[in-house]
Amino acid sequence: MGAKEALNLPGDIEKAISKLIEEVKESCESILLTGSYAIGKQRRGSDIDLFFITRGERESERVRAIAERYKRALGKTDWIRPLLDYMVLTYRELLDISTKERNFYIYSCFKKGKVIYGR
């Protein structure tokens, strides 16, 4: 997979997420695992949060389409929420957000998230 850190997800889910990462990594600068799985506080019903930082808008569209396909295939948690939740930003969008405003969610992704691909 080329990941920097193990995902430590349940078996079949880890296989699916690993396939997703393989499919999109050429379009990404970085992929982070965020949320409860990143900090080891997942529990029954936790979703999997991924943050994709892409090389450009065309790549973002590609990553969104592929991630959406996996989101539908993986289904829901024990609750109503989808099992896979994700955010896609271009590297330029990330720089713009980080220099213009304080975005707690994005800050938290980088502070607590695990880089699973890229830098």
C-alpha positions as CSV (number, residue, x, y, z in Angstrom):
1,M,0.0,0.0,0.0
2,G,2.9,2.4,0.6
3,A,1.3,3.6,3.7
4,K,3.3,5.3,6.5
5,E,1.2,3.8,9.3
6,A,-1.0,0.7,9.7
7,L,-4.7,1.4,9.5
8,N,-5.7,-1.0,12.2
9,L,-9.2,-1.3,10.8
10,P,-11.4,-4.4,11.0
11,G,-10.3,-7.0,8.4
12,D,-12.6,-6.6,5.4
13,I,-12.9,-2.9,5.9
14,E,-9.1,-2.5,6.0
15,K,-8.9,-4.4,2.7
16,A,-11.5,-2.1,1.1
17,I,-9.8,1.1,2.4
18,S,-6.4,-0.2,1.3
19,K,-7.9,-0.8,-2.2
20,L,-9.3,2.7,-2.2
21,I,-6.0,4.2,-1.3
22,E,-4.2,2.3,-4.0
23,E,-6.8,3.5,-6.5
24,V,-6.5,7.2,-5.6
25,K,-2.9,7.7,-4.4
26,E,-1.5,8.8,-7.8
27,S,-3.9,11.8,-7.6
28,C,-3.0,12.7,-4.0
29,E,-0.2,14.6,-2.2
30,S,-1.3,13.1,1.1
31,I,-4.0,10.9,2.6
32,L,-4.7,11.0,6.3
33,L,-6.8,8.8,8.6
34,T,-8.6,11.1,11.0
35,G,-11.2,10.8,13.7
36,S,-11.6,8.1,16.3
37,Y,-9.6,5.4,14.4
38,A,-6.6,7.8,14.1
39,I,-6.4,8.3,17.9
40,G,-7.3,4.8,18.9
41,K,-10.7,5.7,20.4
42,Q,-13.0,3.9,18.0
43,R,-15.9,1.9,19.3
44,R,-18.8,0.0,17.8
45,G,-20.5,2.2,15.3
46,S,-17.5,4.4,14.6
47,D,-17.1,5.6,11.1
48,I,-13.8,5.8,9.2
49,D,-12.7,9.3,8.4
50,L,-10.2,10.0,5.5
51,F,-8.8,13.3,4.4
52,F,-7.5,13.4,0.8
53,I,-5.2,16.3,-0.3
54,T,-5.0,16.2,-4.1
55,R,-2.6,17.7,-6.6
56,G,-5.4,19.7,-8.4
57,E,-9.1,20.1,-9.1
58,R,-9.2,17.4,-11.8
59,E,-7.6,15.0,-9.3
60,S,-10.1,16.1,-6.6
61,E,-13.0,15.2,-8.9
62,R,-11.5,11.8,-9.6
63,V,-10.8,11.1,-5.9
64,R,-14.4,12.2,-4.9
65,A,-15.9,9.9,-7.5
66,I,-13.9,6.9,-6.4
67,A,-14.4,7.6,-2.7
68,E,-18.1,7.9,-3.2
69,R,-18.2,4.5,-4.9
70,Y,-16.4,3.0,-1.9
71,K,-18.7,4.9,0.5
72,R,-21.8,3.3,-1.1
73,A,-20.2,-0.1,-1.2
74,L,-19.1,-0.1,2.5
75,G,-22.6,0.8,3.6
76,K,-23.5,2.2,7.1
77,T,-22.2,1.9,10.6
78,D,-24.4,0.3,13.2
79,W,-26.1,3.7,13.3
80,I,-27.5,5.7,10.4
81,R,-24.2,7.2,9.3
82,P,-22.2,5.9,6.4
83,L,-19.2,3.8,7.4
84,L,-16.8,6.0,5.3
85,D,-16.7,9.7,5.7
86,Y,-14.1,11.7,3.7
87,M,-13.0,15.2,2.8
88,V,-11.2,16.2,-0.4
89,L,-9.2,19.4,-0.8
90,T,-6.5,20.4,-3.3
91,Y,-3.2,21.4,-1.9
92,R,-3.9,25.0,-3.0
93,E,-7.3,25.0,-1.2
94,L,-5.6,23.7,1.9
95,L,-3.0,26.5,1.8
96,D,-5.7,29.1,1.2
97,I,-7.8,27.9,4.1
98,S,-4.8,27.6,6.5
99,T,-3.6,31.1,5.7
100,K,-7.0,32.9,5.7
101,E,-8.9,31.4,8.6
102,R,-8.5,29.2,11.5
103,N,-10.3,26.0,10.8
104,F,-10.5,23.8,13.8
105,Y,-11.5,20.7,11.9
106,I,-8.6,20.9,9.5
107,Y,-6.2,21.7,12.4
108,S,-7.5,18.7,14.3
109,C,-7.0,16.4,11.2
110,F,-3.3,17.4,11.1
111,K,-2.7,17.4,14.8
112,K,-4.3,14.1,15.6
113,G,-4.5,12.4,12.2
114,K,-2.2,9.7,10.8
115,V,-0.5,10.2,7.5
116,I,-1.2,6.9,5.6
117,Y,0.1,8.1,2.3
118,G,2.4,10.9,1.2
119,R,3.8,13.6,3.3
